[in-house]
């Protein structure tokens, strides 16, 4: 398996994502098994707007993806999760 190249841009994206306590909580709550929007909203006690705004950012930046109604971590999201 080919090792993924980590450039400056990758590290800056990871840093920007990790700077937000809400985004760190979202990534931690999604974890390895994934969660639905409602599961995340209930467990994190965020407004619908706060959760949607931050999920959209995490998806756009490649940390989270949506599959079959669940939010799942991408490879970068798992890296962020394990960087705690």
Backbone bond lengths (Angstrom), bond angles and torsions (degrees), N, CA, C in turn:
res aa  C-N    CA-C-N  psi(-1)  N-CA   C-N-CA  omega(-1)  CA-C   N-CA-C  phi
1 X - - - 1.461 - - 1.522 108.91 -
2 X 1.309 115.45 136.09 1.458 121.58 -178.02 1.531 110.54 -77.88
3 X 1.331 115.82 135.66 1.462 120.46 179.17 1.525 109.19 -77.77
4 X 1.324 116.16 137.26 1.458 121.77 -178.77 1.525 109.40 -76.30
5 X 1.327 115.82 134.20 1.462 121.64 179.71 1.526 108.42 -80.09
6 X 1.318 116.06 130.16 1.463 121.89 179.70 1.518 108.26 -108.85
7 X 1.323 116.61 106.30 1.453 120.71 -179.09 1.520 110.59 -99.10
8 X 1.300 115.46 179.56 1.469 121.49 -178.40 1.529 111.35 -58.85
9 X 1.320 116.74 -41.45 1.465 120.88 -179.93 1.531 110.73 -60.32
10 X 1.329 116.60 -42.71 1.466 121.16 178.23 1.528 110.56 -59.81
11 X 1.311 116.43 -46.96 1.466 120.42 -179.26 1.523 111.92 -65.20
12 X 1.325 117.26 -36.14 1.465 120.62 177.88 1.531 110.97 -67.04
13 X 1.349 117.24 -40.46 1.469 120.67 177.03 1.531 110.34 -62.52
14 X 1.321 116.19 -44.44 1.462 121.33 178.99 1.527 110.28 -61.35
15 X 1.320 116.88 -42.43 1.462 121.74 179.27 1.530 110.86 -63.37
16 X 1.357 116.95 -46.11 1.469 120.59 179.83 1.529 111.07 -61.32
17 X 1.316 116.25 -40.59 1.463 119.64 179.27 1.524 111.11 -66.43
18 X 1.318 116.40 -42.22 1.461 120.94 -177.19 1.524 112.85 -73.05
19 X 1.333 118.19 -18.44 1.461 121.51 179.50 1.531 112.15 -68.37
20 X 1.301 117.82 -23.83 1.458 121.86 -176.76 1.529 110.78 -92.62
21 X 1.335 117.40 117.07 1.470 119.41 178.09 1.533 112.40 -59.73
22 X 1.328 117.38 -35.66 1.471 120.11 179.28 1.522 110.09 -65.46
23 X 1.314 117.37 -44.22 1.474 120.16 -179.32 1.521 110.88 -65.79
24 X 1.323 117.53 -38.39 1.469 120.11 176.62 1.527 110.34 -62.34
25 X 1.343 116.85 -41.08 1.464 120.45 179.24 1.525 111.25 -66.07
26 X 1.326 116.64 -40.41 1.464 120.57 179.14 1.529 109.95 -61.94
27 X 1.316 116.89 -48.31 1.471 120.90 -179.98 1.525 110.29 -60.64
28 X 1.323 117.31 -44.00 1.470 120.94 179.85 1.530 110.94 -63.71
29 X 1.329 116.61 -39.86 1.468 120.30 -178.45 1.527 111.31 -70.81
30 X 1.322 117.99 -37.42 1.470 120.64 176.74 1.525 108.82 -63.01
31 X 1.321 115.63 -44.91 1.466 120.21 177.56 1.513 113.15 55.02
32 X 1.291 115.98 -157.13 1.460 121.80 -177.13 1.526 111.95 -79.63
33 X 1.336 117.90 -29.36 1.467 120.22 -174.03 1.525 114.69 -87.14
34 X 1.337 117.94 -18.58 1.460 121.23 179.57 1.518 112.25 86.00
35 X 1.332 115.83 160.95 1.468 122.46 -179.76 1.518 109.50 -147.10
36 X 1.326 115.96 154.62 1.452 120.97 173.38 1.532 108.47 -82.37
37 X 1.324 115.95 168.53 1.465 120.96 178.46 1.525 110.19 -58.91
38 X 1.331 116.84 -47.10 1.472 120.54 -178.48 1.527 111.80 -64.52
39 X 1.328 117.44 -39.78 1.470 119.91 177.05 1.528 110.49 -60.53
40 X 1.324 116.16 -43.14 1.465 120.05 178.72 1.523 111.05 -65.32
41 X 1.318 117.00 -45.20 1.466 120.84 -177.62 1.521 111.16 -61.47
42 X 1.322 116.48 -43.69 1.472 119.93 179.97 1.527 111.75 -67.43
43 X 1.310 117.25 -47.01 1.471 119.69 -174.78 1.525 112.53 -72.61
44 X 1.322 117.45 -31.87 1.467 120.21 -178.69 1.524 112.97 -91.97
45 X 1.333 116.61 -12.58 1.466 122.04 -179.45 1.531 111.95 53.47
46 X 1.322 115.35 47.06 1.464 121.93 176.64 1.519 108.93 -105.40
47 X 1.324 115.66 155.88 1.465 118.50 173.23 1.529 107.63 -69.04
48 X 1.303 115.33 159.63 1.465 120.36 178.35 1.531 109.79 -58.56
49 X 1.339 116.54 -40.74 1.467 120.60 179.44 1.532 111.45 -62.47
50 X 1.340 117.30 -48.53 1.474 120.63 -178.93 1.523 110.86 -58.64
51 X 1.324 116.05 -45.65 1.456 119.83 -178.13 1.526 110.97 -66.56
52 X 1.321 117.75 -46.79 1.468 120.68 -178.99 1.524 111.13 -62.95
53 X 1.324 117.29 -44.10 1.467 121.20 -179.82 1.532 110.78 -58.28
54 X 1.321 116.68 -48.58 1.466 120.35 -177.14 1.525 112.77 -73.96
55 X 1.332 117.93 -35.69 1.467 119.91 174.68 1.525 110.63 -63.72
56 X 1.336 116.55 -43.51 1.472 119.96 178.25 1.523 110.45 -58.40
57 X 1.335 117.32 -41.79 1.467 120.83 178.90 1.529 110.23 -64.30
58 X 1.334 117.02 -45.73 1.468 120.61 -179.53 1.535 111.39 -63.59
59 X 1.324 117.05 -35.80 1.465 120.65 177.37 1.524 109.99 -68.94
60 X 1.331 116.40 -47.63 1.470 120.94 -179.17 1.528 111.34 -59.05
61 X 1.314 117.02 -38.16 1.468 121.21 -178.26 1.528 113.18 -85.80
62 X 1.330 117.43 -2.68 1.462 120.72 172.92 1.521 116.45 87.47
63 X 1.336 117.82 22.90 1.466 120.80 178.76 1.527 112.52 -97.37
64 X 1.328 116.02 -23.85 1.469 122.06 -176.55 1.524 107.94 -135.42
65 X 1.334 115.76 148.84 1.463 121.79 173.53 1.522 107.57 -136.22
66 X 1.319 116.17 159.15 1.460 120.40 177.58 1.516 108.72 -108.31
67 X 1.333 115.82 128.07 1.463 121.71 178.60 1.517 109.19 -136.63
68 X 1.318 116.65 123.46 1.464 122.10 175.75 1.525 112.61 51.97
69 X 1.322 117.07 43.66 1.451 121.22 177.00 1.519 115.48 79.26
70 X 1.332 117.07 4.01 1.464 121.17 178.73 1.520 109.79 -120.11
71 X 1.313 115.29 146.95 1.460 120.46 172.99 1.511 107.90 -90.96
72 X 1.333 115.13 130.23 1.463 122.44 -177.36 1.523 108.51 -125.49
73 X 1.326 116.05 152.49 1.455 120.21 175.76 1.514 110.10 -80.87
74 X 1.310 116.07 141.14 1.460 121.60 171.76 1.539 107.25 -83.66
75 X 1.306 116.25 -177.91 1.465 120.43 175.85 1.533 110.37 -57.76
76 X 1.332 116.81 -42.32 1.472 120.25 177.66 1.523 111.51 -66.33
77 X 1.326 117.31 -36.58 1.458 120.80 177.30 1.519 111.79 -65.12
78 X 1.325 117.25 -39.25 1.462 121.27 176.21 1.511 110.37 -65.67
79 X 1.328 116.40 -37.90 1.465 119.94 176.29 1.530 110.39 -62.83
80 X 1.321 117.38 -41.92 1.465 121.25 177.84 1.520 110.32 -63.61
81 X 1.328 117.12 -42.24 1.451 122.56 179.64 1.531 110.74 -61.14
82 X 1.317 116.81 -42.72 1.466 120.55 -176.54 1.519 112.73 -80.86
83 X 1.329 117.49 -7.82 1.473 120.95 -178.75 1.528 113.18 -84.07
84 X 1.310 116.73 3.63 1.476 120.93 -178.45 1.507 111.70 -57.28
